[in-house]
Amino acid sequence: MQLVIGRIGKPHGVRGEVTVEVRTDEPEARFAPGTVLRTEPGARPPSAPAHSTDPADEPGVPFRVPAELTIEESRFHQGRMLIAFDGILDRNTAEALRGTLLVVDSADVDPPDDPEEFHDHQLVGLAVVTPAGERLGEVARIDHAPSSDLLVLRRPEGRTALIPFVRAIVPEVDLAGGRVIVDPPAGLLDL
């Protein structure tokens, strides 16, 4: 499974650096110089330029986002992650990368050290049950809200419900058993 760790934003300067919208808790480790990141195919929005306008390029030759990008340099500047990729040497080529998703394979991600911490991909697809064993549905995705993370529960009838991922409501996550135990307050699943 591919995990998105960032999205390339606008170019910064004229030497090929780009801003990156960070989607990982460990940006210093994930975006370290020398790291090779995969790009998500088709991740560029249709409005992004399809080719480089560098005069040195042959006219009409489209720029294709490479399957992998190697980080040459990374740094934070005014709260933003800036990255220079190997071979991306000018602003026009950097602009062609805009919107590209940067991904890593979930098999390459170490499990968290804290037993109470989970990666999103570990939770998606788990059965959601009450302490009495009543099946409520399954985890469809995790939404990261400012106050707490939310489990998006896909109910058997097709509706969804949001469950705050806090110990008072989610007392246990049993990865080995493939389930999340939820003790929802009255009315939570009816919203």
Disulfide bonds with the S-S distance in Angstrom:
none
